[in-house]
């Protein structure tokens, strides 16, 4: 039995499969991993493309689109025999030797539950990619940011973050997880549907005593935005709603209300910005996100005893203050102290 399953969730992505799957098949060592495509009820020619052009790739086909989170959960339930699952977006190009550093690090460090490679931009390969870059963190208000990307400021990769280090979350674009940990924690939260579910999962892993690590010696290129455009009000809605849900689930009760209130005030500032610029769909997206958060939070009764935002020094800063008021646009300026290096 091979120790790793590289699992690609696909929905109406026939063209993406034709463009990106060849690199996965070429550079994934057959002795180490199986490549598996999970089709989320596609209505395009995805299944035909897989059958005709990639006959060696195992396919798990669902009869409907379950979304990112539930789709992966259902698939991983069928793949429990693998020691590790690597969740890989369908728009990721991998490189030679990409999988081995992740696997070797995980094997040597049993308390690491999730890992990610260095993620560069497919369309501009000298730069980091927005969704994960070189490992993610959360600031004191729950805002995600990365080594190599803060808000919309993306750095060129000059090797400045090539150290292996602990992070708060690993990107779902290329996320390697220890299968038994993933399953024991219930996997990705299907109520999120899409966006931030991997951050929530990593937060729960850390609350359970596990580490999350970025391994930059593994490199992939992510196209990004292929499933939902970055300027989409729908994406904005999911990000705002899911961020609030994530904070509600994973912060201790004694600080949760204040942190969420403060975060919603920051959201209100963004609403003013959207109003001034006439982006009414974005105003509605934030309003709907706050409304639905209030409805959905009652389903969660978790009560963590520790504030894991404070476990890493990167979680103790306010990136809004540093980025917009102090002009610190890069991670290295925002917080020069690196995470725990192992």
KOLPARO-990730 format. One record per residue (C-alpha): residue in one letter; x, y, z; residue number from 0. Coordinates in nm, 4 decimals, decimal comma. Layout:
- residuo; east; north; up; num
- a; X; Y; Z; NUM;
...
This chain:
- residuo; east; north; up; num
- x; 0,0000; 0,0000; 0,0000; 0;
- x; 0,1342; 0,3422; -0,0969; 1;
- x; 0,1419; 0,5935; 0,1904; 2;
- x; 0,0038; 0,8979; 0,0043; 3;
- x; -0,3048; 0,9714; -0,2029; 4;
- x; -0,2893; 1,2896; -0,4102; 5;
- x; -0,6565; 1,3791; -0,4384; 6;
- x; -0,7844; 1,6364; -0,6878; 7;
- x; -1,1431; 1,7555; -0,6555; 8;
- x; -1,2892; 1,8450; -0,9939; 9;
- x; -1,6089; 2,0176; -1,0982; 10;
- x; -1,6603; 2,1011; -1,4656; 11;
- x; -1,2855; 2,1408; -1,5024; 12;
- x; -1,2108; 1,9399; -1,8161; 13;
- x; -0,9783; 2,2093; -1,9520; 14;
- x; -0,8001; 2,2439; -1,6189; 15;
- x; -0,7462; 1,8681; -1,6060; 16;
- x; -0,5953; 1,8699; -1,9536; 17;
- x; -0,3629; 2,1583; -1,8599; 18;
- x; -0,2541; 2,0691; -1,5072; 19;
- x; -0,3014; 1,6956; -1,4505; 20;
- x; -0,0094; 1,5957; -1,6779; 21;
- x; 0,2425; 1,7565; -1,4398; 22;
- x; 0,0862; 1,5741; -1,1436; 23;
- x; 0,1078; 1,2406; -1,3235; 24;
- x; 0,4646; 1,3063; -1,4405; 25;
- x; 0,6169; 1,4313; -1,1162; 26;
- x; 0,4309; 1,2265; -0,8543; 27;
- x; 0,6475; 0,9208; -0,7742; 28;
- x; 0,4507; 0,6029; -0,8438; 29;
- x; 0,6224; 0,4286; -0,5526; 30;
- x; 0,5040; 0,6943; -0,3092; 31;
- x; 0,1554; 0,8027; -0,4110; 32;
- x; -0,1568; 0,7336; -0,6135; 33;
- x; -0,3170; 1,0165; -0,8095; 34;
- x; -0,6954; 1,0209; -0,7644; 35;
- x; -0,9471; 1,2589; -0,9217; 36;
- x; -1,2779; 1,3052; -0,7407; 37;
- x; -1,5432; 1,4347; -0,9764; 38;
- x; -1,8053; 1,6488; -0,8036; 39;
- x; -2,0959; 1,5801; -1,0384; 40;
- x; -1,9481; 1,7487; -1,3457; 41;
- x; -2,1742; 1,8143; -1,6426; 42;
- x; -1,8942; 1,8926; -1,8888; 43;
- x; -1,6602; 1,6422; -2,0543; 44;
- x; -1,4446; 1,5853; -1,7424; 45;
- x; -1,5185; 1,2154; -1,7086; 46;
- x; -1,4569; 1,1561; -2,0788; 47;
- x; -1,1250; 1,3423; -2,0597; 48;
- x; -1,0175; 1,1345; -1,7620; 49;
- x; -1,1180; 0,8102; -1,9293; 50;
- x; -0,9575; 0,8874; -2,2653; 51;
- x; -0,6488; 1,0891; -2,1706; 52;
- x; -0,5615; 0,9724; -1,8189; 53;
- x; -0,6557; 0,6041; -1,7989; 54;
- x; -0,4039; 0,5370; -1,5198; 55;
- x; -0,5668; 0,7905; -1,2867; 56;
- x; -0,8197; 0,6513; -1,0406; 57;
- x; -1,1558; 0,8293; -1,0534; 58;
- x; -1,4186; 0,8628; -0,7818; 59;
- x; -1,7354; 1,0060; -0,9378; 60;
- x; -2,0155; 1,1699; -0,7386; 61;
- x; -2,3629; 1,2303; -0,8744; 62;
- x; -2,3786; 1,5959; -0,7645; 63;
- x; -2,1661; 1,8933; -0,6609; 64;
- x; -2,1094; 1,8654; -0,2859; 65;
- x; -1,8868; 2,1716; -0,2670; 66;
- x; -1,5193; 2,1799; -0,1768; 67;
- x; -1,5468; 2,0744; 0,1877; 68;
- x; -1,8064; 1,7988; 0,1715; 69;
- x; -1,6683; 1,6683; -0,1560; 70;
- x; -1,3281; 1,6106; 0,0009; 71;
- x; -1,4803; 1,4656; 0,3179; 72;
- x; -1,6801; 1,2088; 0,1236; 73;
- x; -1,3772; 1,1171; -0,0836; 74;
- x; -1,1405; 1,0826; 0,2114; 75;
- x; -1,3924; 0,8549; 0,3844; 76;
- x; -1,3270; 0,6165; 0,0954; 77;
- x; -0,9477; 0,6525; 0,1199; 78;
- x; -0,8793; 0,5790; 0,4857; 79;
- x; -0,6160; 0,3174; 0,3950; 80;
- x; -0,3708; 0,5934; 0,2960; 81;
- x; -0,1524; 0,7352; 0,5741; 82;
- x; -0,1555; 1,0804; 0,4153; 83;
- x; -0,3947; 1,2634; 0,1863; 84;
- x; -0,2722; 1,5535; -0,0226; 85;
- x; -0,5615; 1,7761; -0,1250; 86;
- x; -0,4579; 1,9383; -0,4511; 87;
- x; -0,6522; 2,1988; -0,6453; 88;
- x; -0,7252; 2,1141; -1,0058; 89;
- x; -0,5450; 2,4307; -1,1198; 90;
- x; -0,2061; 2,3477; -0,9664; 91;
- x; 0,1069; 2,2630; -1,1643; 92;
- x; 0,3557; 2,0615; -0,9617; 93;
- x; 0,7304; 2,0418; -1,0090; 94;
- x; 0,9885; 1,7646; -1,0052; 95;
- x; 1,0510; 1,6501; -0,6495; 96;
- x; 0,7492; 1,8338; -0,5127; 97;
- x; 0,6051; 1,5561; -0,2956; 98;
- x; 0,9104; 1,4012; -0,1311; 99;
- x; 1,0021; 1,6922; 0,1054; 100;
- x; 0,6471; 1,7026; 0,2423; 101;
- x; 0,6326; 1,3283; 0,2955; 102;
- x; 0,9786; 1,3040; 0,4513; 103;
- x; 0,9113; 1,5884; 0,6941; 104;
- x; 0,5791; 1,4386; 0,8012; 105;
- x; 0,7400; 1,0993; 0,8573; 106;
- x; 1,0057; 1,2496; 1,0840; 107;
- x; 0,7627; 1,4679; 1,2826; 108;
- x; 0,4570; 1,2737; 1,4035; 109;
- x; 0,3052; 1,5767; 1,5753; 110;
- x; 0,2696; 1,7579; 1,2419; 111;
- x; -0,0871; 1,7145; 1,1171; 112;
- x; -0,0792; 1,9315; 0,8035; 113;
- x; 0,1823; 2,0670; 0,5649; 114;
- x; 0,1977; 2,2839; 0,2557; 115;
- x; 0,4622; 2,3496; -0,0106; 116;
- x; 0,5774; 2,6870; -0,1321; 117;
- x; 0,3028; 2,8124; -0,3637; 118;
- x; 0,4019; 3,0421; -0,6488; 119;
- x; 0,1763; 3,2089; -0,9044; 120;
- x; 0,1264; 3,0101; -1,2229; 121;
- x; 0,0757; 3,3278; -1,4266; 122;
- x; 0,3855; 3,5034; -1,2870; 123;
- x; 0,6154; 3,2355; -1,1573; 124;
- x; 0,8645; 3,4641; -0,9857; 125;
- x; 0,5961; 3,5730; -0,7377; 126;
- x; 0,4132; 3,3994; -0,4577; 127;
- x; 0,0506; 3,3061; -0,5130; 128;
- x; -0,2251; 3,4730; -0,3149; 129;
- x; -0,3832; 3,1600; -0,1662; 130;
- x; -0,1191; 3,0365; 0,0739; 131;
- x; 0,2139; 3,1723; -0,0533; 132;
- x; 0,4738; 3,0318; 0,1889; 133;
- x; 0,2498; 2,9516; 0,4850; 134;
- x; -0,0400; 3,1292; 0,6528; 135;
- x; -0,1110; 3,3053; 0,9810; 136;
- x; -0,4022; 3,4774; 1,1538; 137;
- x; -0,3638; 3,8130; 1,3252; 138;
- x; -0,5281; 3,9136; 1,6540; 139;
- x; -0,8523; 3,9938; 1,4698; 140;
- x; -0,8614; 3,6712; 1,2713; 141;
- x; -0,7401; 3,8194; 0,9415; 142;
- x; -0,5489; 3,5625; 0,7346; 143;
- x; -0,2125; 3,6605; 0,5894; 144;
- x; 0,0918; 3,4773; 0,4589; 145;
- x; 0,4644; 3,4756; 0,4353; 146;
- x; 0,4817; 3,6419; 0,0961; 147;
- x; 0,1305; 3,7940; 0,0854; 148;
- x; -0,0529; 4,0456; 0,3009; 149;
- x; -0,3935; 4,1512; 0,1682; 150;
- x; -0,3328; 4,2247; -0,2025; 151;
- x; 0,0416; 4,2897; -0,1708; 152;
- x; 0,2248; 3,9886; -0,3109; 153;
- x; 0,6028; 3,9528; -0,2882; 154;
- x; 0,8524; 3,8242; -0,5389; 155;
- x; 1,0077; 3,4983; -0,4217; 156;
- x; 1,3759; 3,5688; -0,3645; 157;
- x; 1,4247; 3,2783; -0,1261; 158;
- x; 1,3507; 3,5000; 0,1726; 159;
- x; 1,1115; 3,2443; 0,3233; 160;
- x; 1,2910; 2,9214; 0,2412; 161;
- x; 1,3077; 2,8021; 0,6008; 162;
- x; 1,0781; 2,5244; 0,7204; 163;
- x; 0,8613; 2,6786; 0,9921; 164;
- x; 0,5450; 2,6427; 1,1952; 165;
- x; 0,2450; 2,8307; 1,0577; 166;
- x; -0,1125; 2,8817; 1,1736; 167;
- x; -0,2654; 2,7342; 0,8592; 168;
- x; -0,1690; 2,5601; 0,5388; 169;
- x; -0,3328; 2,6404; 0,2074; 170;
- x; -0,6067; 2,4181; 0,0694; 171;
- x; -0,4547; 2,4632; -0,2764; 172;
- x; -0,1956; 2,2001; -0,1845; 173;
- x; -0,2664; 2,0638; 0,1628; 174;
- x; -0,1097; 1,7441; 0,2938; 175;
- x; -0,2854; 1,6022; 0,5996; 176;
- x; -0,2390; 1,3060; 0,8270; 177;
- x; -0,5472; 1,1010; 0,7398; 178;
- x; -0,6377; 0,9781; 1,0864; 179;
- x; -0,6151; 1,3307; 1,2297; 180;
- x; -0,8279; 1,4721; 0,9502; 181;
- x; -1,0947; 1,2078; 1,0046; 182;
- x; -1,0892; 1,2244; 1,3852; 183;
- x; -1,1613; 1,5996; 1,3716; 184;
- x; -1,4469; 1,5590; 1,1240; 185;
- x; -1,2545; 1,6893; 0,8253; 186;
- x; -1,3417; 2,0165; 0,6574; 187;
- x; -1,6540; 2,1924; 0,7820; 188;
- x; -1,9105; 2,1271; 0,5084; 189;
- x; -2,1255; 2,4195; 0,6280; 190;
- x; -1,8552; 2,6537; 0,4974; 191;
- x; -1,9144; 2,5130; 0,1437; 192;
- x; -1,5996; 2,6906; 0,0185; 193;
- x; -1,3325; 2,9346; 0,1426; 194;
- x; -1,1477; 2,9305; 0,4761; 195;
- x; -1,2458; 2,5737; 0,5555; 196;
- x; -0,8779; 2,4704; 0,5506; 197;
- x; -0,7917; 2,7517; 0,7943; 198;
- x; -1,0659; 2,6320; 1,0259; 199;
- x; -0,9396; 2,2740; 1,0003; 200;
- x; -0,5818; 2,3783; 1,0774; 201;
- x; -0,7051; 2,5839; 1,3736; 202;
- x; -0,8827; 2,2765; 1,5114; 203;
- x; -0,5703; 2,0685; 1,4557; 204;
- x; -0,3628; 2,3160; 1,6543; 205;
- x; -0,6202; 2,3214; 1,9341; 206;
- x; -0,5802; 1,9424; 1,9448; 207;
- x; -0,2065; 1,9767; 2,0016; 208;
- x; -0,0745; 1,9282; 1,6483; 209;
- x; 0,1608; 2,1440; 1,4446; 210;
- x; 0,1063; 2,2928; 1,0981; 211;
- x; 0,4179; 2,3402; 0,8858; 212;
- x; 0,5266; 2,5059; 0,5608; 213;
- x; 0,7962; 2,3166; 0,3693; 214;
- x; 0,9308; 2,5529; 0,0987; 215;
- x; 1,1630; 2,2890; -0,0461; 216;
- x; 0,8476; 2,1573; -0,2170; 217;
- x; 0,7269; 2,3958; -0,4898; 218;
- x; 0,4022; 2,4154; -0,6858; 219;
- x; 0,2403; 2,6776; -0,9101; 220;
- x; -0,1234; 2,7728; -0,8539; 221;
- x; -0,3341; 2,9364; -1,1221; 222;
- x; -0,5780; 3,0737; -0,8633; 223;
- x; -0,9288; 3,2104; -0,9017; 224;
- x; -1,0225; 2,9422; -1,1518; 225;
- x; -1,3350; 2,8343; -0,9643; 226;
- x; -1,4592; 3,1682; -0,8300; 227;
- x; -1,3304; 3,5064; -0,9457; 228;
- x; -1,1575; 3,7201; -0,6823; 229;
- x; -1,3878; 4,0126; -0,7635; 230;
- x; -1,7001; 3,8020; -0,7065; 231;
- x; -1,9485; 3,9231; -0,4407; 232;
- x; -2,0165; 3,5552; -0,3748; 233;
- x; -1,6529; 3,4995; -0,2816; 234;
- x; -1,6568; 3,8075; -0,0591; 235;
- x; -1,9706; 3,6798; 0,1133; 236;
- x; -1,8191; 3,3368; 0,1804; 237;
- x; -1,4939; 3,4828; 0,3111; 238;
- x; -1,6651; 3,7258; 0,5513; 239;
- x; -1,9224; 3,4742; 0,6749; 240;
- x; -1,6800; 3,1868; 0,7144; 241;
- x; -1,4197; 3,3983; 0,8904; 242;
- x; -1,6735; 3,4927; 1,1574; 243;
- x; -1,7891; 3,1309; 1,1917; 244;
- x; -1,4297; 3,0168; 1,2236; 245;
- x; -1,3607; 3,2655; 1,5026; 246;
- x; -1,6813; 3,1692; 1,6826; 247;
- x; -1,5901; 2,8002; 1,6713; 248;
- x; -1,2277; 2,8246; 1,7740; 249;
- x; -1,1896; 3,1133; 2,0190; 250;
- x; -1,2468; 3,0688; 2,3930; 251;
- x; -1,5855; 3,1921; 2,5147; 252;
- x; -1,4332; 3,4552; 2,7436; 253;
- x; -1,2776; 3,6483; 2,4543; 254;
- x; -1,4914; 3,5358; 2,1608; 255;
- x; -1,7652; 3,8017; 2,1750; 256;
- x; -1,5270; 4,0956; 2,1965; 257;
- x; -1,2996; 3,9678; 1,9178; 258;
- x; -1,5947; 3,9048; 1,6866; 259;
- x; -1,7486; 4,2429; 1,7655; 260;
- x; -1,4199; 4,4141; 1,6849; 261;
- x; -1,3874; 4,2160; 1,3636; 262;
- x; -1,7403; 4,3140; 1,2589; 263;
- x; -1,6516; 4,6782; 1,3173; 264;
- x; -1,3612; 4,6387; 1,0758; 265;
- x; -1,6029; 4,4796; 0,8295; 266;
- x; -1,8198; 4,7899; 0,8701; 267;
- x; -1,5284; 5,0066; 0,7582; 268;
- x; -1,5002; 4,8000; 0,4413; 269;
- x; -1,8743; 4,8510; 0,3839; 270;
- x; -1,8196; 5,2268; 0,3915; 271;
- x; -1,5444; 5,1883; 0,1341; 272;
- x; -1,7727; 4,9853; -0,0915; 273;
- x; -2,0514; 5,2420; -0,0507; 274;
- x; -1,8219; 5,5285; -0,1498; 275;
- x; -1,7043; 5,3371; -0,4578; 276;
- x; -2,0603; 5,2390; -0,5521; 277;
- x; -2,0051; 4,8653; -0,5183; 278;
- x; -2,3566; 4,7827; -0,4017; 279;
- x; -2,3253; 4,4094; -0,4590; 280;
- x; -2,0288; 4,4030; -0,2219; 281;
- x; -2,2225; 4,5991; 0,0413; 282;
- x; -2,4992; 4,3413; 0,0211; 283;
- x; -2,2451; 4,0569; 0,0377; 284;
- x; -2,1066; 4,1823; 0,3703; 285;
- x; -2,4564; 4,2450; 0,5080; 286;
- x; -2,5677; 3,8944; 0,4083; 287;
- x; -2,2506; 3,7433; 0,5535; 288;
- x; -2,3151; 3,9009; 0,8960; 289;
- x; -2,6822; 3,8025; 0,8863; 290;
- x; -2,6087; 3,4407; 0,7973; 291;
- x; -2,3293; 3,4183; 1,0527; 292;
- x; -2,5796; 3,5024; 1,3253; 293;
- x; -2,8125; 3,2317; 1,1967; 294;
- x; -2,5474; 2,9644; 1,1543; 295;
- x; -2,3445; 3,0125; 1,4724; 296;
- x; -2,6139; 2,8504; 1,6878; 297;
- x; -2,5224; 2,5133; 1,5358; 298;
- x; -2,1782; 2,5272; 1,6988; 299;
- x; -2,1284; 2,4557; 2,0674; 300;
- x; -1,7516; 2,4138; 2,0823; 301;
- x; -1,5801; 2,5832; 2,3767; 302;
- x; -1,2004; 2,5820; 2,3385; 303;
- x; -1,0101; 2,6576; 2,6572; 304;
- x; -0,7094; 2,8249; 2,4939; 305;
- x; -0,6586; 3,1112; 2,2517; 306;
- x; -0,4333; 2,9505; 1,9936; 307;
- x; -0,3977; 3,2822; 1,8089; 308;
- x; -0,1356; 3,3612; 2,0718; 309;
- x; 0,0620; 3,0390; 2,0228; 310;
- x; 0,2702; 3,1942; 1,7472; 311;
- x; 0,4074; 3,5514; 1,7608; 312;
- x; 0,2484; 3,6251; 1,4225; 313;
- x; -0,0959; 3,5936; 1,5840; 314;
- x; -0,0374; 3,8749; 1,8293; 315;
- x; -0,0167; 4,1608; 1,5825; 316;
- x; -0,2817; 4,3763; 1,4161; 317;
- x; -0,2202; 4,3665; 1,0420; 318;
- x; -0,4835; 4,6356; 0,9729; 319;
- x; -0,2880; 4,8816; 1,1871; 320;
- x; 0,0506; 4,7776; 1,0521; 321;
- x; -0,0497; 4,7558; 0,6865; 322;
- x; -0,2692; 5,0634; 0,6447; 323;
- x; -0,1381; 5,3011; 0,9122; 324;
- x; 0,2292; 5,2067; 0,9404; 325;
- x; 0,2746; 5,1145; 0,5743; 326;
- x; 0,4263; 4,7715; 0,6416; 327;
- x; 0,3236; 4,5875; 0,3274; 328;
- x; 0,5560; 4,2865; 0,3433; 329;
- x; 0,5607; 4,0013; 0,5902; 330;
- x; 0,9304; 4,0568; 0,6641; 331;
- x; 0,8505; 4,4151; 0,7674; 332;
- x; 0,5252; 4,3290; 0,9400; 333;
- x; 0,6760; 4,0661; 1,1652; 334;
- x; 1,0448; 3,9835; 1,1246; 335;
- x; 1,0264; 3,7105; 1,3914; 336;
- x; 0,9806; 3,3786; 1,2152; 337;
- x; 0,7712; 3,0912; 1,3413; 338;
- x; 0,9291; 2,8046; 1,5300; 339;
- x; 1,1842; 2,6460; 1,3017; 340;
- x; 1,2301; 2,2720; 1,3268; 341;
